[in-house]
Amino acid sequence: MNVSIIAGGAGFVGCNLLPLLAKEDRHLMVLDNLCRGREEYLDAARAAAPGRVHFIHVDLSDRAATLLAFNAAQKLGTVDEVWHLAANSDIPAGVLDANVDLRDTFMTTFSLLEAMKVHQVPALHFASSSAIYGDLGGVGLHESIGPLLPISNYGAMKLASEALISAAAESYLVSANLFRFPNVVGIPATHGVILDFVNKLAVAPDHLDVLGDGSQQKAYLHVSDLVAAMLRVRGRSTDHKVEVVNIGPTDEGVTVRWIAEQVVARVKPGAEIRFGTGNKGWVGDVPKFKYLTDRMQAYGWAPALGSPGAVARAIDEIARQQGH
């Protein structure tokens, strides 16, 4: 039986992807350090595929530990793909300490690729990010635009990871899919603007403090649409060794002001919204970008929800998650 390794699979995206992979006749080996993920997030996949969902608690920035985890996966069958979802997802933390992104975003890529080379694993599916583009204002972001000038350490390490994967494809990988995510929302939420707003209102129900002036405008994608898109690309029949694809909605997104208003209406109606100054929430924040997804649409895929619908659904989901 074939085996999929899902690095970072106990996190937000991974636990939404796993139940879909569990429908296939294969073993699923989840590797995660549980920095943000939880092992109980695997319960749905385990229920769908009894005895075929496995977990190893491992630091994927550690090359030796990663190789040992691959050895364990290889005992289950033939490892034919790796889903690399492991990364630091806290951009401000990476700005304060560059070692965070070096370790959790780049070195995880390095270790996984080294283990894939040893075990001759042919296919890699990599969770990249719109952060690799940098701040290009209102210019439409497509997969061939350049130069790529990220403004956060997170974006820089995602871009460095893409470069490393490209080199590996020239040497030993058979195929690699580089998925460039926009802002992804849904549950289980571990970070992000919606969770931040909901938690702030729990502490101070009469007001909501917003970083920046609220004019930041970005595309948002619900996690259910994201995993469906990744699986569509995974089944591609093109002969490109490396496929780079933006995944996102076709609209131009929503503003932070609108998100704040919707969260207040759902969680604490009547709370005062207090905005900061400037159009950035933190160092490394891209205040506005326009995501072009023509390549993804060519796969015959379109999201079920646009940015407003994705955010509205996620607000209700996260509010319930937090007990509201």
Secondary structure as UniProt FT lines:
FT   STRAND          2..7
FT   TURN            8..10
FT   HELIX           12..21
FT   TURN            22..23
FT   STRAND          27..32
FT   HELIX           39..42
FT   HELIX           43..48
FT   TURN            50..51
FT   STRAND          53..57
FT   TURN            60..61
FT   HELIX           63..74
FT   TURN            75..76
FT   STRAND          78..84
FT   HELIX           91..96
FT   HELIX           98..101
FT   HELIX           102..107
FT   HELIX           108..119
FT   STRAND          123..129
FT   HELIX           130..133
FT   TURN            137..138
FT   STRAND          140..141
FT   TURN            143..144
FT   HELIX           153..171
FT   STRAND          175..181
FT   STRAND          183..185
FT   HELIX           193..203
FT   TURN            205..206
FT   STRAND          207..210
FT   STRAND          217..218
FT   STRAND          220..222
FT   HELIX           223..234
FT   STRAND          242..246
FT   STRAND          254..255
FT   HELIX           256..267
FT   TURN            269..270
FT   STRAND          272..275
FT   TURN            283..284
FT   STRAND          290..291
FT   HELIX           294..297
FT   TURN            298..300
FT   HELIX           307..321
FT   TURN            322..323
//
